Amino acid sequence: MTKTIKQPSLLQALIPLLALIVMLASSVYFFGQDSSYGPNQIALWVASGIAIIVGFRNGFSWEQIEEGITEGISVALGAMLIILAVGSLIGTWLLSGTVPTLIYYGLELLNPSLFYAASCIICGLVALSIGSSWTTAATIGVALMGVASGMGLEPAIAAGAIVSGSYFGDKMSPLSDTTNLAPAVSGTDLFSHIRYMGYTAGPAFVISVVIFLFLGLNADSNVSLARLEQMQQQLQGAFNIGWEMLVPLFVLLYLAATRKPALPTVFFGALLGGFWALLFQPDVVSQMAGDTSLLSGIKVVWLAMSDGTVVSTGSTNLDSLLSGGGMVSMLNTLWLILSAMTFGAIMEKLGLLKRFIQGMLTWAKSVGSLITGTIFTCFGANVLTADQYMAIVLPGRMFKEEYERRNLDPRVLSRTLEDSGTLTSALIPWNTCGAYMFSVLAVSPFEYGIYAFFNYLTPLIAIVFAYTGWTILYLKPNHETQTQ
């Protein structure tokens, strides 16, 4: 006899969420920036268990719940494969000199009077090339903070410029895990998602750079840039630097612009980076291999794709910037995504997410209010769960059905998730992103937050577009636009 399934109450929907909030807050309290390397995943598993108990009480069988988990995880499998390919690409691009060359030319943009704007642009370029705001801030960002201190510039503004640029590059990079996760949750493809984000991220970044340019006009300094020149010399000493090293990047951008599938595009970029390393960085490859034979060089490239690249230049900060990548480096991210998707899938299958947002949707009569509600939900998830992955996955699962019901293109949801879930995470001190930025830049989010213009201008622009209807896409061309 089939067991009757009862509709969940609002209290039942809140119990797993509140349990998760408490456990994630405890995780950040006990483990700080290391909370994303295991503790948060365990919190998600425990919260999933609590949700399953609620499901059993309402009449669900384990087979039904397991089916929901499988379906939920399958949504992110494409993104997870891309993330693994991204790991390989980072490893070979570090080895080939592509990333070092981009950093080298980016450093030439620096000028004392243009420091804030140039820092924002440099961090944007570096984050775009490696797909990581955290790595950018912890390496080139730390170097720029040291220069700002030596020049007597305002550290909060410098940190705001670094965070703005780092998150712009991360957000627009096909190498970024969150940039892959948002379209996977929403049901669209990676490169369409990135192109569509340009409507909100582009104006926000330009406005941010202009503001930093204005703030830097009164910055007077006679301090030399010897520190950054030394970094350039170290880059030249460790790699062959030249515009030809950027060919793998140009090829990837061309394939992306011509709408080639993301997974083969990224993996081809990784293979091209390995070939470029053998062709243009023989000294680096032979040093790592221990000899000059071709087979040993191929082994180094192979390891770069799997385990990453380790570079020794004599500078700790530079070594940290130029070492990393490989599929292995992405395993913790995949663990976190799997755990978050499992929790979201269970909550969705049991009807707990639907029950939770029913009240919210009663006032979201227009598309504008729906998108605005999504933005504030993502921000609230960042505040309450202290993790940007949760701020993408949970609202994405919660609102996807409503966006489909209103005939909105999946890109509208994926862009909204990134505009809010990704970008506001660094503005919250107890969020893992905010805590991390504080740990590496030595400036609290309470201080740099007001200067992280890009991170809050983007969601504000998204809200304006939502109510005006500009750039809002529908699945059917003949769809009658709802009142904005």
N, C-alpha and C positions, 0 to 999 in steps of 0.2 A: 504494500500500500504506500502510495506516494505521500510523503509528509508535507503538511501545509506550511508554506513559507509566510511568516508574518512580516509586515512592513516595519522597518526600524523606527524607533522614536528618535527625537532630536538628542536626547540624553545619550542614547546608545551610539549615535553618530559622533558625539563629542568625546566619549570616553577614550577611544584609541588616539584621537588627535591630542587630547590633553595629556595622555600618558606619553605620547611622543614628544610633546613640547617639554615636559618635565625632564625626560631622559636626555634629550638633546641639550637642554640648558645645563644639566649636570655634566654631560660629556664635555662641553666647552669649558665649564668651571674646573673640572678635574684635569683635563688634558690640553686645554688651550688650542693652539693652531694644529696640534697633532690629532685633534678629535676626528678629523676626516680620514685618518689612516687606521680605521678599525672601530673605535668606540661608537661613532655615528651609525655605522653599519649594524652593529649589535643592537643599538637602540631601535633601529628600523625593524629588525627581526623580532624583537620583543613586542613592539607595538603591533606588528603583523599578527603575532600570536594572540594578543588581546582582542584584536578585531575578529580573528577566527573564532574565538570563544563566543563573542557576540553573535557571529553567524550561526554557530551550532545552536545557540539559544533560540534563534529565530527560525530554525528548521532547515538550514542548509546542510548538505552532506559534504564530507571531505572531497568526494569526487567532483562535485560542482565547484568547490573552492579551488581545487587544483587545476581544473579546466580554466577558471578565470585567471589564475596566476600565469599559466602557460600562454594564454591569449595576450595578457598584459605585457609580458616580457617580450613576446614576439614583435611588438610594435617598435622596440628599441634595438632589435638585432642588427638592422642595417647600419644604424649609427654606431653601434659597438664595433662592427667590422671596420668601418671608416676610421674610428678612433685608433684601432690597432695599426692600420695602414699609416695613420698620421705619426704614430710613434716611430715607425721605420723611416718615414720621410724626414722627421726632425734629426734622427741619427745620421743619415747620409748627407743632409744639407749642412750640418755642422762640420762633417768630415770634408765635404767638397769645397768649403770656403764660401758657400752661398750666404749663410748667416753672418760669418765674420765680415764679409765684404759689405753687406748691408749696414752693419753696425759701424764700420769704418767710415763710410760715406755719410752716414747719419750724423756722426760726431762732428763732421765739418760744418754742419748747419749752426753750431753753437756760436753765439756772440753775446758778450755781457749784457748789452742793452736789449737783446732779443731772447734772453735766457729762458724765460717762462714759456714763451710760444715755441721756441726750438725744442725744449725738453718735452713738451707735449707731442710735437711732431716726431721726434726721435723715438720716444717710447711707443708711439703708434706704429712706426715702421718696424721696430723690433718685435713687438707683440704680433703684428700682422705676419711676420716671417716665421715665428715659432709657435704662435697660437696659444700663448700663455701670458696672462697679465701678472700672475704670481712670479714667474721666473724673470720677467722683464723688470718688475719693481724691485726684486731682490738682488738684481745684478746691476744693470745700467742705471736703474733708479737709485740704488745706494750710491753709485759713483756720482750721479748728478746732485744728490743731496749733499755730498761732501763738497762739491764745487760751489753749490749755493751757500753753504756755510762759510767757505773761504772768501766768497765775494761779499759776505754780509747781507745776503738777500733773505727775504722772509721765508722761513722753512715751511710754513703752512701753505703758502702759495705754490712753492716748488713742489711740495707733496701733492697738492691738488692737480697740478699740471701733469705730474707723473702718473697719478691714478687715472686722470681723464684720458691721456694718450694710451696708457696700457689697456684700458677697458675698450677704447675704440678699436685698437688693433686686434684685441682678443675677440671682440664681438663680430668683426668683419672678416676674420680669418677662417678659412675652411679647415684649419688645423686645430681649432679650439673645440674642446669637449662640449661646452655648453652650446656652442653654435651648431654642433651636430645633434645635441640632445633635443633642443627646442623643436626643430622640424620633425624629428622622429616622433615626439609626443603628439604633435599636431596633425601629422599625416601628409606632409609635403616633402619636397626634396631639398637637399642642402643648398645648392647654388641658386635656386629660385628664392629660397629664404634669404640668402645673403643679399641678392640684388634688391629684393623688396625692402630689406632693412635700411638700404641707402636713403630712402625717402625721409626717415626720421633721424638716423644716425648722421647722415651727411650734413644737413643744416646745423644740427647740434654741435658737431665737431668744428665746423667752420666758425660758428659763433663763439665757441670756447676758445679757439686759437686767437680770434680777434680780441677777445677780452684779455687773454694772457699777453697779447702784444701791447695792448693799452697799459696794462699793469706794469709791463717791463720798460715802458718809455722813461719812467723816472728812476729806474734802477741804474745807479752810477757805480762803476767799479773799474779799478785799475789793476786788479789782480790778474796775473797771466793764467792762461789755460794749460799750464804745463802738465797738469795731471791728466787731462784728456789727451793731450799730444803724446804723453807717455803711453797711454792705452793704445793709441793708433800705432805707435812704433812697435808695441808688443804684438799687435795684430799682424803687422807686416813681417815681424820676425818669425811668427809661427805659421803664417799662411801666405800663399801667393794671392795678392789682392788685385782685383781688376774687374771691370764691368762684365767681362765674359763669364765671371763666376755667378752672375745673376741670371744666366740663361735658364737654369731649371725653374726659377721663380717666374720668368716671363712665359715659359712653356705652360706651366701650371695655370697661370692667369689666362692665357689664351684658351686652353682647354675648358676652363671654367666659363669664360665669356661665350664660348661656342656651345655651351650647354651639354658638354659630355658628361656621362654618369660619374658621380663623385668617387665611388670606390675605385674603379680602374684608373681614374685620373690621378688620384692621390698616390696610389701604389706605383703607377708609372713615374710619377714625380720622384718617388723614393728610389726607384731603379736608376733613373737618369742622374740623380744626385750621386749614387754610388759610382756610376760610370765617370761622372765629372771628377770625382775624388781621385780615381785611378789616373785620369788624364791630366789634371791640373795641380794636384797636391801629392806628387809622388814622394816628396820628403816626409810629409806628415804620415802617409800610409806606411812607408818603409820603416819609419821610426816606431810606429805601433806594432808592425809585423815582426821587426827584428832582423829583417833582410829585405832585399830588393826584388825577389822573385814575384812573378805575376800571380802565382797560386797563393802566396802569402798575402798579397794585396787583396785578392778576392775574399780571402778569409776575414780580413779586417773589415771590408765592406759588409760581408755577411753578418758579422758580429754587431756592426753598427746598426743594422736593421733589426736585429733581435734584442741586443743588450744595450745599445747606445754607444756614444763616443765619449772618450775620456781624453782631454787635451791638457797639456802641461806647458804653460807660458811663463811661469814664475810669479804670476799675479793670482792671488786667491780669488778675488772677485771675477777676474776675467776667465779663470779656469772654470768657475761655477757657471758662468754665462755660456761658455763654449762646450761644456760637457753635459751629456744627457741624451734623451731620446731613446729609441728602441721600443719594440712592442712591450717589453717588460715594464717600462716606465708607465704604461697605461693600465696595468692590471688593477691597481688600487681604484682608479677612476671607474673601471668597469664594475668592480665589486660594489662601489657606492651606487652606481646607476642601477645595477641589478637589484640591490636591496631596496632602493627607492621605488623602482618600478613594481616590485613585488608588493610593497605596502600599498601603493596606489591602485594596483590591480585588485587586491583583496577588498579594499574600501569601495571600489567601483562595483565589483561583482556582488557584494552584499547589500548594495543600495545605500551605503552609509554616506558616500560623497553626494549622491543625488539628494538625499534628505537634508544634508548640511547646506546645500546651496539653494534649496527651494525658497527659503525666506528671502535670500539675497536677490533672486531673479524676479520676485514680485514687484520690485521697484525699478528693475532694469527694463523699462518699456521700449527704449530706443537702442539702436546700435551704439550710439555714443555713450549711453549710460552703461551698456554691457561691457564695452572695452574699458571704460573708466573703472568699473567694478573689478574687472580682471586685473588691472594695473594695481589697484589698492589691495587686492587679495594677494598678489605676488609680493608686494611690499610687506604686508602683514605676515606672510609666510616667512620672509626673511627675518622679520623681527621676532616671531614666535618660535620658529624652528631653527634659526641661526645657521641655515645652510642654503646656498644658492641653488643646489640641485633640487632640494625639496621645493623651493620657490618656483621652479620650472615644472617639475613633474606633477605635484599635487594640483595646482590651479589648471594645468593643462588637462589633466584627467577630469577635473571638476567641470570645466566649461566647454570641453570639446563637443559634447552632444548639443549644447545650446547654440554654439556657433554653426554647427551643421544644420540645425533646425531652422536657423535664420538665413540659410543659404549663403553664408559667408565663406569666402575662399580660405582654405586652411592656412595660407600665408598670413592672414590677418591675425589669427591666434598665435602662430609661431613668432611673428614680429612683436606682438604685445608681450608675450612671455619674456623675450629677450630685453625689450625696452624697459621692463620693470624688474623681472626676477633676477636677471644677470646684473644689471647696472646698479640697483639700489643696495646690493649685498655689501659693497665696500663702504657704504655710508653708515653702517650700523656697527658700533664698537664690539658688541658681543657676538656678532655673526663671525663665522670662521674667516670670511674674506676681510672684514674690518679688522679683526684681531691680527690677521697675518700682515696686513699693510702697516699696522701700528708697530708690529715687531720688527719689520725690516726698514721702515722709513723713520721710526722713532718720533712720529707725529700722530696724535690721536685723531680718529675719524671726527670727533667733535670739533677739532681744529681745522683739519684740511677739508672736511665735508662741504663747507660753504664755498670752497674754491674748486671742488671737483665738478666743474660746471657741466661737463658732458654727461655725467652720471645722473643728474636730475633734470637737465634740459631735455634730454631725449624722451623720458616719459611725459613731460609737460607738452612737448610738441605732439606726441602720440595722442594725447587727450584732445588737443586742438583739432587735429586731423579727424579724430573720431566724431566730434560734434559737427564739423563742417562737411564731413563725408569725403574729403579729398584723399585720394590714394586708397580708399576702402574698396576692396574687390569682392565681387559676388561670383558664385559659380555659374549662374545663368545670365547671359547678357541681357535678356529681356526681363530680368527680375526687377520688380518695382521696389526702389529703394525705400526703406522704412524711414519714418520721421527721425531726423538726427537730433 
